[in-house]
């Protein structure tokens, strides 16, 4: 364990700083500071050494140069166990700094404040590009053998705990962990600046701090999450979200935001296995569950309506991992919290990301999210769709879009009653969907079928028709579209061509 005897504090955000400064003072730590932070500490009637008295230079160039000096960086970078370093520090009267508490100018926040405005003068943004801050953070993180670095206000409370619990001492492992966070923060900051100058309109995952996960898809795989989950939801109850939880949660959120009417859905391994709409939420839940009650076990549940107590009682009978909703009634929360590990997430109305990232080989694929449903509505079958059939087809097409390709969705009265997904042929996906509906004795007569891509032959239409399905929605584009269209015409079936494929790999 190493005792903190001196600290350099220069922070933009001062919320939560007071108890830390007082604790350091109580432990006899020598404090160095600059500018507004120095004034803040002085107003607490706590002694502080101005950095300019150490360097012999005042803050110059309008504040652009304050800490960029060999005496400051020597105090941070000097290796206490290296005789040559110790000799240099003695010769040049360089003190030792054991704690560097520095955050960064709010560059991203400043850029966001100018979004949608005509920016005639870039200087407010340029001046929020921090130079000294990242330099001191990197120096302290590099020398974590001797120096503790705190690079974000989110870690103020953690620092205060260390000071109190360990009497102002830190271990090498604790300093190393904070160094890792510091490097991640600097990396994200540099990426944000690069994105601004490249005029990119998206944020890469590595713009965010790193959050370690217990493991990846399997226990032998290490994993981490880069992102800002509190922007998306608040966790109200349950254990820490796992890698697989997060993957399913993302799939659930993107699915449920497709619908305005009261909808309940069940996700299993990123595929929707049950979904239904109803005026009453509990009824939507029961119909979603009825679509595939076996697959629902251990799944992720999601609703676009507030969870009331009657729905909570019905849900509580099933084992599930996660429940996501925009809000929960008090009684519903009491019921659902009876299982200590059950994860309850309150979804926020944050904007969905515009870009999707996927690791590939030794790089990353980037694409826009698939936020559409149909490009056109072209009825080419033997008859036009009724209002009920059209509503079912639009619903089915959205559901199918969220199934792994090859995908087929069977819907009746705004309820998923059969689905096939992730199959190597479309006809296999159809057979699986029909088998699922039959397994749970769901009547296919009058149901609609959505396909995520075109029918290469008319075999899918014939098989589905034989099972009782008489309405089809598909993107079209096969060189043999006419075969499927003609069969529908001959048998007075509905066929809608949308002109928009929805592969999901």
WOUR-V769436 format. One record per backbone hydrogen bond with DSSP energy under -0.5 kcal/mol. CO is the residue of the C=O (numbers start at 1). NH is the residue of the N-H. E is the energy in kcal/mol with one decimal. If there is no record, write none. Layout:
co: {CO/CO}
nh: {NH/NH}
e: {E/E}
This chain:
co: {2/3/5/6/6/7/7/8/8/9/10/12/14/17/17/18/19/20/21/22/23/24/25/30/31/32/33/34/34/35/36/37/38/39/40/41/41/42/48/49/50/50/51/51/52/60/60/61/64/65/67/69/69/70/71/72/73/74/75/78/79/81/82/83/84/85/86/87/88/89/90/93/96/98/99/99/100/100/101/105/106/107/108/109/110/111/112/114/117/118/121/122/122/123/125/126/128/131/132/133/134/135/136/137/138/139/141/143/143/148/150/152/153/155/156/157/158/159/160/161/162/163/164/166/168/170/171/172/173/174/175/176/177/178/179/180/181/182/183/184/185/186/187/188/189/190/191/192/193/194/195/196/204/205/209/211/213/215/218/218/220/221/223/225/225/228/229/229/232/234/234/237/242/243/244/245/246/247/248/249/250/251/252/253/255/256/262/263/264/265/266/266/267/268/271/271/274/275/276/280/281/282/283/284/285/286/287/288/289/292/294/296/299/299/300/301/302/306/307/308/309/310/311/312/313/314/315/318/319/321/322/323/324/325/327/329/330/331/332/333/335/336/338/339/341/342/343/344/344/345/345/346/348/354/356/358/360/363/365/367/369/377/378/378/386/387/388/389/390/391/392/393/394/395/396/397/398/399/400/404/406/407/408/409/410/410/411/414/415/415/418/420/425/426/427/428/429/430/431/432/433/434/435/436/437/438/441/444/447/447/448/449/450/452/454/458/459/460/461/462/463/464/465/468/470/471/472/473/474/475/478/480/480/481/482/483/484/485/486/487/488/489/493/493/494/495/495/496/496/497/498/498/504}
nh: {170/5/30/98/99/9/32/10/101/34/103/14/17/20/21/22/23/24/25/26/27/29/28/7/49/9/51/37/38/39/40/41/42/43/44/44/46/45/50/33/53/54/54/55/56/63/65/64/66/60/69/72/73/74/75/76/77/78/97/80/82/83/86/87/88/89/90/91/92/94/93/95/98/148/8/101/102/150/10/107/110/111/112/113/114/114/115/117/119/120/124/125/126/127/128/129/130/135/136/137/138/139/140/141/142/143/144/146/147/100/102/155/156/159/160/161/162/163/164/165/166/168/167/169/4/2/175/176/177/178/179/180/181/182/183/184/185/186/187/188/189/190/191/192/193/194/195/196/197/198/200/199/207/208/227/225/223/243/216/221/222/216/213/211/227/231/232/233/348/236/346/344/246/247/248/249/250/251/252/253/254/255/256/257/258/259/278/304/276/302/273/274/300/271/268/273/266/416/264/284/285/286/287/288/289/290/291/291/292/296/297/299/321/322/267/324/265/308/329/312/313/314/315/316/317/317/318/320/298/343/301/345/303/347/307/333/334/335/336/337/338/339/340/342/239/344/323/236/237/325/347/234/350/369/367/365/363/360/358/356/371/379/380/497/390/391/392/393/394/395/396/397/398/399/400/401/402/402/403/422/423/452/420/450/417/418/448/277/412/417/410/408/429/430/431/432/433/434/435/436/437/438/439/440/442/441/443/447/470/471/411/473/409/502/456/462/463/464/465/466/467/469/468/446/494/449/496/451/498/499/481/483/484/485/486/487/488/489/490/491/493/492/382/383/472/380/381/474/498/378/375/376/405}
e: {-2.2/-0.7/-2.5/-1.3/-1.2/-0.6/-3.0/-0.5/-3.0/-0.6/-0.8/-0.6/-2.1/-0.5/-2.4/-2.4/-2.0/-2.7/-2.4/-2.4/-1.5/-2.5/-1.7/-2.7/-3.4/-2.8/-2.4/-1.0/-2.1/-2.1/-2.2/-2.4/-2.4/-2.1/-0.5/-1.1/-1.4/-1.9/-0.6/-1.9/-1.2/-0.7/-0.9/-2.3/-2.3/-0.6/-1.9/-1.3/-0.5/-2.5/-2.0/-0.6/-2.4/-2.7/-1.4/-1.2/-3.0/-1.9/-2.1/-0.7/-1.4/-0.7/-2.5/-2.5/-2.2/-2.6/-2.1/-2.7/-2.6/-3.1/-0.8/-0.6/-0.5/-2.9/-3.0/-0.6/-0.7/-2.6/-2.4/-2.3/-1.9/-2.4/-2.6/-1.6/-0.7/-1.3/-1.4/-2.0/-0.6/-1.0/-0.5/-1.1/-2.5/-2.7/-1.2/-1.8/-0.9/-1.6/-2.6/-2.6/-2.7/-2.2/-2.6/-2.6/-2.7/-1.9/-1.3/-2.1/-2.2/-2.7/-1.7/-1.9/-1.7/-2.3/-2.3/-1.9/-2.1/-2.6/-2.1/-3.1/-2.1/-1.5/-0.5/-0.9/-2.8/-2.9/-2.2/-2.5/-2.4/-1.9/-1.8/-2.2/-1.8/-2.1/-2.5/-2.1/-2.3/-2.3/-2.4/-2.5/-2.2/-2.5/-2.2/-2.1/-1.9/-2.6/-2.8/-1.9/-2.2/-1.9/-2.2/-1.0/-2.1/-1.5/-1.1/-3.2/-0.5/-0.7/-0.8/-2.3/-0.5/-3.4/-2.1/-2.7/-0.6/-1.6/-2.1/-2.3/-3.1/-0.7/-3.0/-1.9/-2.4/-1.9/-2.2/-3.0/-2.3/-1.7/-2.6/-2.6/-2.4/-1.8/-2.7/-1.6/-1.9/-1.4/-1.7/-1.6/-2.0/-2.4/-2.5/-1.3/-2.6/-1.8/-3.1/-0.5/-3.1/-2.8/-2.2/-2.0/-2.6/-2.4/-2.4/-2.2/-2.7/-2.0/-0.9/-0.6/-1.2/-1.3/-1.1/-2.2/-2.3/-1.0/-3.2/-2.3/-2.8/-0.6/-2.8/-2.4/-2.2/-1.7/-2.8/-2.4/-0.5/-0.9/-2.5/-0.6/-2.8/-2.3/-3.2/-2.8/-2.4/-2.5/-2.3/-2.3/-2.0/-2.1/-2.7/-2.1/-1.2/-0.9/-0.6/-0.9/-1.2/-0.5/-2.3/-2.7/-1.1/-2.0/-0.8/-2.0/-0.9/-1.4/-2.0/-3.5/-2.8/-3.0/-2.0/-3.2/-1.3/-0.7/-0.7/-2.8/-2.6/-2.1/-2.3/-2.6/-2.5/-2.1/-3.0/-2.4/-1.6/-2.2/-2.9/-1.6/-0.6/-1.4/-1.8/-2.6/-1.3/-1.6/-2.2/-2.6/-2.6/-1.2/-2.9/-2.1/-2.2/-0.6/-3.2/-2.5/-1.7/-2.1/-2.4/-2.4/-2.0/-2.5/-2.4/-2.2/-2.0/-2.5/-2.5/-1.4/-2.8/-1.6/-0.5/-2.5/-1.2/-0.7/-2.1/-2.4/-2.2/-2.7/-0.7/-2.0/-2.5/-2.5/-2.3/-2.1/-1.1/-2.3/-1.5/-2.1/-2.5/-2.4/-2.7/-1.9/-1.9/-1.2/-1.5/-1.1/-0.9/-2.5/-3.0/-1.7/-1.8/-2.2/-2.6/-1.4/-2.8/-0.9/-2.5/-0.9/-1.8/-2.9/-0.8/-2.3/-0.5/-2.0/-1.1/-1.6/-2.5}
